[in-house]
Amino acid sequence: MNLEYNDKYPAIDDLRERAKKRIPRFAFEYLDGGCNEEVNLHKNTAEIRAVELKPYYLSKHIASDMRTELFGHVYDAPFGIAPVGLQGLMWPNSPEILAKAAFEHNIPFVLSTVSTASIERISEITEGRAWFQLYHPAENKLRDDIIKRAESAHCPVLVILSDVPTFGYRPRDIRNGLAMPPKMSVKNILQIIGRPNWALNTLIHGRPKFETMMRYFSKNMDIKQLGKAMNETFSGRLNEEKIKPIRDMWKGKLVLKGVASEEDTEMAIRLGLDGIIVSNHGGRQLDAGQSTIKPLVNIVQKYKGQIKIMMDSGIRTGPDVARTLASGAEFTFLGRSFMYGVAALGDEGGNHTISILKVQLQQIMEQICCEQVSAFPNHLIAT
């Protein structure tokens, strides 16, 4: 795989700044923002970056290999593309762009129920290797139909979301009219006019829609009606009784995303799930909660070997991936970084961002003399 990238934007922060200039403010703030005062949004990354790694310069280091086995598949790197809702709002066709890049780089892409590409389309792009994240519907009949579609699309992993029992209070989205149901204001229209590249691409690819869900709604709904219908369709609160039938129905690997406690980890193990993703939804749901790295450490100490333990939220760069792996995560996922890349560079954004992360992570492994991803914890400087 060619790891060439655009040397004008060698850092994720460069991509973020370019994305901010290329897309309407309401779309950028939807991507960039958190809930309430955004304390946890910033704490997530800050506390990951407090982790320090120890190099062993005089070891008999031969080579570093970041390939990682997960659920029977060997990926080329220990990170994947996290599920993100409304991706096409931030950049037209972005889920398709990212799924294609993930497939070419042999890393996992996770499609959200509320993204803007369908299960079937993403499965076609990735030859059935994309994961699917399920927002739990209020009706079991709808839940079962979506799961059957994911099975028919050969998704190897189903991710069920636990950390959205209610929509987060996000002042930026409220000011911008992107709360549920959404509304388009004169201010937003002026922002679109000021971003002609985004507007033209949106015109070419069409208004973003919740493509996986469109078959369940009337075709004549406007965006406000559709938002209201989506709000009424999902019941995000999971419990043991809701998880059991999903485990019985789904024959592939089943992962619980949004875990932030030892108690939820124990339930996931008891119910026979294959993995958890320690996450706080990117700081978009609970501002008064912990950052993700703190519960991760406790969960790893108690449950490592009993279930696959992964993490997202706050991870932005290759060094962040390394710090998280050193803290005990077996795999990591990033969301915003990839969306910054696509919003900044369009069709090239997925390949560019993955290449940056791979180069950064490879350099760190070679610098600290870490030969395998599984050896990262040996380099952790305990605090």
DAKA-V26904 format. One record per residue. N is the residue number from 1. RES is the residue in one letter. PSI is psi in whole degrees, 0 to 359 (* if undefined). OMEGA is omega in degrees with one decimal (none if undefined). NEAR is the number of other ideal C-beta (glycine too) atoms within 8 Angstrom. Layout:
# DAKA-V26904
n=N res=RES psi=PSI omega=OMEGA near=NEAR
n=N res=RES psi=PSI omega=OMEGA near=NEAR
This chain:
# DAKA-V26904
n=1 res=M psi=129 omega=179.0 near=6
n=2 res=N psi=122 omega=-178.4 near=4
n=3 res=L psi=32 omega=175.5 near=7
n=4 res=E psi=144 omega=177.4 near=4
n=5 res=Y psi=163 omega=-177.6 near=11
n=6 res=N psi=112 omega=-173.5 near=7
n=7 res=D psi=359 omega=171.5 near=5
n=8 res=K psi=339 omega=-175.9 near=5
n=9 res=Y psi=68 omega=-174.0 near=12
n=10 res=P psi=352 omega=-178.0 near=7
n=11 res=A psi=152 omega=177.3 near=8
n=12 res=I psi=324 omega=177.3 near=12
n=13 res=D psi=327 omega=175.1 near=6
n=14 res=D psi=318 omega=179.3 near=11
n=15 res=L psi=320 omega=178.7 near=18
n=16 res=R psi=315 omega=-178.8 near=12
n=17 res=E psi=321 omega=178.5 near=8
n=18 res=R psi=321 omega=178.0 near=13
n=19 res=A psi=320 omega=-179.5 near=16
n=20 res=K psi=328 omega=-178.5 near=9
n=21 res=K psi=346 omega=-172.7 near=5
n=22 res=R psi=341 omega=-176.0 near=10
n=23 res=I psi=157 omega=-179.7 near=11
n=24 res=P psi=150 omega=-177.0 near=11
n=25 res=R psi=319 omega=-177.6 near=7
n=26 res=F psi=326 omega=178.7 near=11
n=27 res=A psi=319 omega=179.5 near=12
n=28 res=F psi=318 omega=-177.9 near=13
n=29 res=E psi=330 omega=173.3 near=11
n=30 res=Y psi=318 omega=179.4 near=14
n=31 res=L psi=316 omega=-166.7 near=13
n=32 res=D psi=339 omega=-168.2 near=8
n=33 res=G psi=169 omega=175.2 near=11
n=34 res=G psi=201 omega=-178.9 near=14
n=35 res=C psi=159 omega=176.8 near=13
n=36 res=N psi=240 omega=-177.9 near=10
n=37 res=E psi=5 omega=177.2 near=4
n=38 res=E psi=31 omega=178.1 near=11
n=39 res=V psi=311 omega=-176.0 near=11
n=40 res=N psi=332 omega=175.8 near=16
n=41 res=L psi=313 omega=-178.0 near=13
n=42 res=H psi=326 omega=-179.8 near=10
n=43 res=K psi=325 omega=179.1 near=11
n=44 res=N psi=304 omega=-177.0 near=16
n=45 res=T psi=320 omega=-177.7 near=11
n=46 res=A psi=319 omega=-176.4 near=9
n=47 res=E psi=334 omega=169.0 near=11
n=48 res=I psi=317 omega=-175.5 near=15
n=49 res=R psi=355 omega=172.1 near=9
n=50 res=A psi=347 omega=178.9 near=7
n=51 res=V psi=135 omega=-178.8 near=12
n=52 res=E psi=147 omega=-177.4 near=7
n=53 res=L psi=146 omega=-178.5 near=13
n=54 res=K psi=125 omega=174.9 near=8
n=55 res=P psi=149 omega=174.0 near=8
n=56 res=Y psi=83 omega=-169.6 near=9
n=57 res=Y psi=334 omega=-175.9 near=5
n=58 res=L psi=12 omega=177.9 near=3
n=59 res=S psi=164 omega=178.8 near=6
n=60 res=K psi=65 omega=-177.2 near=3
n=61 res=H psi=129 omega=-179.6 near=9
n=62 res=I psi=304 omega=-178.5 near=4
n=63 res=A psi=160 omega=177.7 near=5
n=64 res=S psi=134 omega=-176.3 near=10
n=65 res=D psi=114 omega=-178.0 near=7
n=66 res=M psi=6 omega=175.8 near=12
n=67 res=R psi=143 omega=-173.1 near=9
n=68 res=T psi=129 omega=176.1 near=11
n=69 res=E psi=131 omega=178.3 near=7
n=70 res=L psi=120 omega=178.9 near=10
n=71 res=F psi=41 omega=174.4 near=9
n=72 res=G psi=0 omega=178.4 near=4
n=73 res=H psi=137 omega=177.4 near=8
n=74 res=V psi=111 omega=177.8 near=6
n=75 res=Y psi=156 omega=-176.9 near=13
n=76 res=D psi=351 omega=178.4 near=10
n=77 res=A psi=158 omega=-176.9 near=14
n=78 res=P psi=33 omega=176.9 near=12
n=79 res=F psi=154 omega=178.4 near=12
n=80 res=G psi=179 omega=-178.8 near=14
n=81 res=I psi=116 omega=-176.2 near=13
n=82 res=A psi=155 omega=175.8 near=10
n=83 res=P psi=136 omega=179.0 near=11
n=84 res=V psi=130 omega=178.6 near=12
n=85 res=G psi=154 omega=174.8 near=7
n=86 res=L psi=40 omega=-176.4 near=11
n=87 res=Q psi=321 omega=-177.8 near=16
n=88 res=G psi=343 omega=174.3 near=15
n=89 res=L psi=322 omega=-176.4 near=8
n=90 res=M psi=320 omega=169.5 near=15
n=91 res=W psi=128 omega=-177.7 near=15
n=92 res=P psi=137 omega=176.2 near=11
n=93 res=N psi=15 omega=-173.5 near=9
n=94 res=S psi=323 omega=177.4 near=15
n=95 res=P psi=323 omega=177.3 near=13
n=96 res=E psi=318 omega=178.6 near=11
n=97 res=I psi=314 omega=-176.7 near=14
n=98 res=L psi=322 omega=178.1 near=14
n=99 res=A psi=319 omega=178.9 near=16
n=100 res=K psi=316 omega=179.7 near=11
n=101 res=A psi=318 omega=178.8 near=12
n=102 res=A psi=318 omega=179.5 near=16
n=103 res=F psi=315 omega=-178.9 near=12
n=104 res=E psi=328 omega=-179.5 near=8
n=105 res=H psi=359 omega=179.2 near=13
n=106 res=N psi=53 omega=169.6 near=8
n=107 res=I psi=158 omega=-178.1 near=12
n=108 res=P psi=142 omega=170.8 near=13
n=109 res=F psi=131 omega=-179.6 near=15
n=110 res=V psi=120 omega=179.6 near=15
n=111 res=L psi=130 omega=175.5 near=16
n=112 res=S psi=148 omega=173.3 near=11
n=113 res=T psi=326 omega=-174.7 near=13
n=114 res=V psi=26 omega=170.3 near=10
n=115 res=S psi=186 omega=-172.4 near=16
n=116 res=T psi=24 omega=170.8 near=12
n=117 res=A psi=152 omega=-177.1 near=13
n=118 res=S psi=159 omega=174.6 near=8
n=119 res=I psi=313 omega=-174.3 near=13
n=120 res=E psi=319 omega=-179.0 near=8
n=121 res=R psi=317 omega=-179.7 near=10
n=122 res=I psi=325 omega=176.5 near=16
n=123 res=S psi=320 omega=178.3 near=13
n=124 res=E psi=315 omega=-178.8 near=7
n=125 res=I psi=321 omega=-173.8 near=11
n=126 res=T psi=7 omega=-178.1 near=13
n=127 res=E psi=43 omega=174.2 near=7
n=128 res=G psi=21 omega=-178.4 near=9
n=129 res=R psi=357 omega=179.1 near=10
n=130 res=A psi=145 omega=172.2 near=16
n=131 res=W psi=162 omega=177.6 near=14
n=132 res=F psi=132 omega=177.1 near=14
n=133 res=Q psi=126 omega=-177.3 near=13
n=134 res=L psi=120 omega=162.0 near=14
n=135 res=Y psi=127 omega=-172.2 near=11
n=136 res=H psi=119 omega=178.4 near=12
n=137 res=P psi=157 omega=177.8 near=11
n=138 res=A psi=330 omega=-177.8 near=7
n=139 res=E psi=133 omega=-178.8 near=7
n=140 res=N psi=327 omega=-179.6 near=7
n=141 res=K psi=318 omega=178.7 near=6
n=142 res=L psi=317 omega=176.6 near=11
n=143 res=R psi=311 omega=-177.0 near=12
n=144 res=D psi=322 omega=-179.1 near=9
n=145 res=D psi=317 omega=179.4 near=8
n=146 res=I psi=318 omega=179.4 near=13
n=147 res=I psi=320 omega=177.7 near=13
n=148 res=K psi=323 omega=177.0 near=8
n=149 res=R psi=319 omega=177.8 near=11
n=150 res=A psi=322 omega=177.5 near=12
n=151 res=E psi=316 omega=179.4 near=11
n=152 res=S psi=332 omega=179.1 near=6
n=153 res=A psi=3 omega=175.8 near=13
n=154 res=H psi=27 omega=175.9 near=8
n=155 res=C psi=125 omega=-176.9 near=14
n=156 res=P psi=337 omega=-175.0 near=10
n=157 res=V psi=131 omega=172.7 near=15
n=158 res=L psi=127 omega=179.9 near=15
n=159 res=V psi=123 omega=177.5 near=14
n=160 res=I psi=136 omega=-170.4 near=14
n=161 res=L psi=129 omega=-176.4 near=13
n=162 res=S psi=347 omega=-169.4 near=10
n=163 res=D psi=25 omega=173.6 near=12
n=164 res=V psi=61 omega=175.2 near=12
n=165 res=P psi=339 omega=174.5 near=6
n=166 res=T psi=153 omega=-179.0 near=6
n=167 res=F psi=136 omega=179.1 near=7
n=168 res=G psi=151 omega=177.8 near=12
n=169 res=Y psi=105 omega=-172.4 near=7
n=170 res=R psi=98 omega=-175.3 near=12
n=171 res=P psi=322 omega=-179.9 near=7
n=172 res=R psi=314 omega=-178.4 near=9
n=173 res=D psi=324 omega=178.7 near=11
n=174 res=I psi=314 omega=178.6 near=10
n=175 res=R psi=327 omega=-176.2 near=6
n=176 res=N psi=1 omega=178.5 near=11
n=177 res=G psi=19 omega=-178.5 near=11
n=178 res=L psi=14 omega=169.5 near=8
n=179 res=A psi=170 omega=179.1 near=9
n=180 res=M psi=127 omega=-2.9 near=8
n=181 res=P psi=149 omega=-177.4 near=11
n=182 res=P psi=161 omega=175.1 near=10
n=183 res=K psi=150 omega=-178.7 near=7
n=184 res=M psi=119 omega=-177.3 near=7
n=185 res=S psi=169 omega=175.2 near=7
n=186 res=V psi=321 omega=178.9 near=5
n=187 res=K psi=317 omega=179.0 near=6
n=188 res=N psi=321 omega=179.5 near=12
n=189 res=I psi=320 omega=177.3 near=9
n=190 res=L psi=324 omega=177.0 near=8
n=191 res=Q psi=321 omega=178.3 near=11
n=192 res=I psi=317 omega=179.2 near=10
n=193 res=I psi=326 omega=-179.6 near=8
n=194 res=G psi=356 omega=179.0 near=7
n=195 res=R psi=70 omega=-172.4 near=11
n=196 res=P psi=328 omega=178.9 near=7
n=197 res=N psi=314 omega=177.3 near=7
n=198 res=W psi=315 omega=-177.8 near=14
n=199 res=A psi=318 omega=-179.7 near=10
n=200 res=L psi=315 omega=178.8 near=8
n=201 res=N psi=324 omega=176.4 near=12
n=202 res=T psi=321 omega=177.8 near=11
n=203 res=L psi=319 omega=-179.4 near=7
n=204 res=I psi=314 omega=-174.8 near=7
n=205 res=H psi=348 omega=178.6 near=8
n=206 res=G psi=159 omega=179.8 near=8
n=207 res=R psi=134 omega=-178.8 near=5
n=208 res=P psi=137 omega=179.6 near=10
n=209 res=K psi=158 omega=173.6 near=9
n=210 res=F psi=81 omega=-166.5 near=11
n=211 res=E psi=322 omega=179.3 near=10
n=212 res=T psi=329 omega=-173.2 near=13
n=213 res=M psi=351 omega=-170.6 near=11
n=214 res=M psi=328 omega=-178.1 near=10
n=215 res=R psi=346 omega=-177.5 near=4
n=216 res=Y psi=357 omega=-176.7 near=6
n=217 res=F psi=162 omega=176.5 near=9
n=218 res=S psi=139 omega=-178.9 near=5
n=219 res=K psi=343 omega=-174.9 near=5
n=220 res=N psi=6 omega=-178.9 near=3
n=221 res=M psi=137 omega=170.4 near=9
n=222 res=D psi=178 omega=-172.8 near=5
n=223 res=I psi=325 omega=179.1 near=11
n=224 res=K psi=315 omega=178.8 near=9
n=225 res=Q psi=320 omega=179.6 near=10
n=226 res=L psi=318 omega=178.2 near=13
n=227 res=G psi=319 omega=178.7 near=11
n=228 res=K psi=319 omega=179.1 near=10
n=229 res=A psi=319 omega=178.2 near=10
n=230 res=M psi=318 omega=-179.3 near=12
n=231 res=N psi=324 omega=-178.5 near=10
n=232 res=E psi=342 omega=-174.1 near=7
n=233 res=T psi=328 omega=-171.6 near=11
n=234 res=F psi=144 omega=172.5 near=11
n=235 res=S psi=94 omega=-169.5 near=6
n=236 res=G psi=351 omega=-175.2 near=10
n=237 res=R psi=114 omega=178.3 near=8
n=238 res=L psi=153 omega=171.6 near=11
n=239 res=N psi=180 omega=-175.9 near=6
n=240 res=E psi=319 omega=-177.4 near=7
n=241 res=E psi=331 omega=178.8 near=5
n=242 res=K psi=330 omega=-178.0 near=10
n=243 res=I psi=323 omega=-175.4 near=14
n=244 res=K psi=309 omega=-179.4 near=9
n=245 res=P psi=332 omega=176.4 near=8
n=246 res=I psi=317 omega=177.8 near=14
n=247 res=R psi=321 omega=179.2 near=11
n=248 res=D psi=324 omega=-174.7 near=6
n=249 res=M psi=322 omega=-173.0 near=8
n=250 res=W psi=119 omega=-176.7 near=10
n=251 res=K psi=347 omega=178.1 near=4
n=252 res=G psi=196 omega=178.3 near=9
n=253 res=K psi=139 omega=-177.2 near=9
n=254 res=L psi=127 omega=-174.3 near=14
n=255 res=V psi=139 omega=175.9 near=16
n=256 res=L psi=120 omega=-179.0 near=16
n=257 res=K psi=139 omega=-179.5 near=15
n=258 res=G psi=16 omega=-179.3 near=12
n=259 res=V psi=133 omega=-179.7 near=15
n=260 res=A psi=16 omega=-177.8 near=12
n=261 res=S psi=158 omega=175.8 near=7
n=262 res=E psi=327 omega=-178.9 near=10
n=263 res=E psi=316 omega=178.9 near=6
n=264 res=D psi=328 omega=176.2 near=12
n=265 res=T psi=316 omega=178.9 near=14
n=266 res=E psi=319 omega=179.2 near=9
n=267 res=M psi=319 omega=179.1 near=10
n=268 res=A psi=319 omega=178.2 near=12
n=269 res=I psi=315 omega=-178.1 near=11
n=270 res=R psi=326 omega=-177.8 near=6
n=271 res=L psi=2 omega=175.1 near=10
n=272 res=G psi=24 omega=176.6 near=7
n=273 res=L psi=157 omega=-175.4 near=13
n=274 res=D psi=337 omega=-178.2 near=10
n=275 res=G psi=164 omega=173.4 near=14
n=276 res=I psi=152 omega=170.1 near=16
n=277 res=I psi=109 omega=175.5 near=14
n=278 res=V psi=125 omega=-169.8 near=15
n=279 res=S psi=150 omega=168.0 near=14
n=280 res=N psi=34 omega=176.1 near=16
n=281 res=H psi=37 omega=177.6 near=12
n=282 res=G psi=27 omega=-179.0 near=13
n=283 res=G psi=22 omega=-175.4 near=17
n=284 res=R psi=0 omega=-174.2 near=10
n=285 res=Q psi=316 omega=-173.9 near=10
n=286 res=L psi=100 omega=-177.6 near=10
n=287 res=D psi=336 omega=-176.8 near=12
n=288 res=A psi=4 omega=-178.5 near=5
n=289 res=G psi=181 omega=175.9 near=8
n=290 res=Q psi=160 omega=166.4 near=8
n=291 res=S psi=164 omega=-174.7 near=13
n=292 res=T psi=329 omega=-174.4 near=16
n=293 res=I psi=331 omega=-177.6 near=15
n=294 res=K psi=307 omega=176.4 near=9
n=295 res=P psi=330 omega=178.0 near=13
n=296 res=L psi=311 omega=-177.0 near=15
n=297 res=V psi=315 omega=-179.8 near=10
n=298 res=N psi=319 omega=-179.5 near=9
n=299 res=I psi=318 omega=179.3 near=14
n=300 res=V psi=316 omega=-178.7 near=12
n=301 res=Q psi=326 omega=-173.5 near=7
n=302 res=K psi=329 omega=-168.4 near=8
n=303 res=Y psi=4 omega=179.4 near=12
n=304 res=K psi=133 omega=-178.7 near=8
n=305 res=G psi=343 omega=179.3 near=3
n=306 res=Q psi=339 omega=-177.6 near=5
n=307 res=I psi=150 omega=177.3 near=11
n=308 res=K psi=128 omega=-176.3 near=11
n=309 res=I psi=116 omega=-179.1 near=15
n=310 res=M psi=173 omega=-179.3 near=14
n=311 res=M psi=145 omega=164.9 near=16
n=312 res=D psi=183 omega=178.7 near=16
n=313 res=S psi=110 omega=177.3 near=13
n=314 res=G psi=348 omega=-179.3 near=15
n=315 res=I psi=119 omega=-175.5 near=16
n=316 res=R psi=331 omega=-168.8 near=9
n=317 res=T psi=174 omega=174.5 near=12
n=318 res=G psi=313 omega=174.9 near=13
n=319 res=P psi=324 omega=176.4 near=9
n=320 res=D psi=320 omega=176.3 near=13
n=321 res=V psi=314 omega=-179.4 near=16
n=322 res=A psi=315 omega=179.8 near=13
n=323 res=R psi=320 omega=-178.6 near=13
n=324 res=T psi=318 omega=176.8 near=15
n=325 res=L psi=321 omega=177.8 near=14
n=326 res=A psi=332 omega=179.3 near=12
n=327 res=S psi=357 omega=172.8 near=13
n=328 res=G psi=351 omega=176.9 near=12
n=329 res=A psi=143 omega=179.1 near=13
n=330 res=E psi=346 omega=178.7 near=10
n=331 res=F psi=158 omega=-177.5 near=12
n=332 res=T psi=159 omega=176.5 near=14
n=333 res=F psi=144 omega=177.9 near=15
n=334 res=L psi=140 omega=178.5 near=15
n=335 res=G psi=297 omega=-174.6 near=12
n=336 res=R psi=319 omega=-176.4 near=12
n=337 res=S psi=317 omega=-179.5 near=14
n=338 res=F psi=324 omega=178.1 near=16
n=339 res=M psi=324 omega=172.8 near=15
n=340 res=Y psi=316 omega=-178.2 near=16
n=341 res=G psi=314 omega=-178.8 near=15
n=342 res=V psi=319 omega=178.4 near=16
n=343 res=A psi=329 omega=-179.0 near=17
n=344 res=A psi=320 omega=-168.6 near=14
n=345 res=L psi=6 omega=176.5 near=12
n=346 res=G psi=230 omega=-174.8 near=9
n=347 res=D psi=335 omega=-178.8 near=6
n=348 res=E psi=352 omega=-171.3 near=8
n=349 res=G psi=325 omega=-179.5 near=18
n=350 res=G psi=307 omega=178.9 near=15
n=351 res=N psi=318 omega=-178.9 near=11
n=352 res=H psi=312 omega=-176.5 near=14
n=353 res=T psi=317 omega=178.3 near=16
n=354 res=I psi=319 omega=-180.0 near=14
n=355 res=S psi=316 omega=177.0 near=13
n=356 res=I psi=310 omega=-175.6 near=14
n=357 res=L psi=319 omega=179.0 near=15
n=358 res=K psi=316 omega=-180.0 near=14
n=359 res=V psi=316 omega=179.1 near=11
n=360 res=Q psi=314 omega=-177.0 near=12
n=361 res=L psi=320 omega=177.9 near=15
n=362 res=Q psi=317 omega=179.7 near=10
n=363 res=Q psi=318 omega=-180.0 near=9
n=364 res=I psi=316 omega=179.9 near=13
n=365 res=M psi=317 omega=179.8 near=13
n=366 res=E psi=325 omega=-179.5 near=9
n=367 res=Q psi=318 omega=-177.5 near=7
n=368 res=I psi=2 omega=179.1 near=11
n=369 res=C psi=49 omega=177.0 near=10
n=370 res=C psi=117 omega=-173.0 near=12
n=371 res=E psi=328 omega=-178.3 near=10
n=372 res=Q psi=150 omega=178.0 near=7
n=373 res=V psi=322 omega=-178.6 near=12
n=374 res=S psi=345 omega=-178.9 near=5
n=375 res=A psi=357 omega=-179.5 near=9
n=376 res=F psi=318 omega=179.7 near=12
n=377 res=P psi=336 omega=176.7 near=10
n=378 res=N psi=345 omega=-178.4 near=6
n=379 res=H psi=4 omega=-178.6 near=13
n=380 res=L psi=130 omega=172.1 near=12
n=381 res=I psi=109 omega=-175.9 near=8
n=382 res=A psi=143 omega=179.2 near=3
n=383 res=T psi=* omega=none near=4
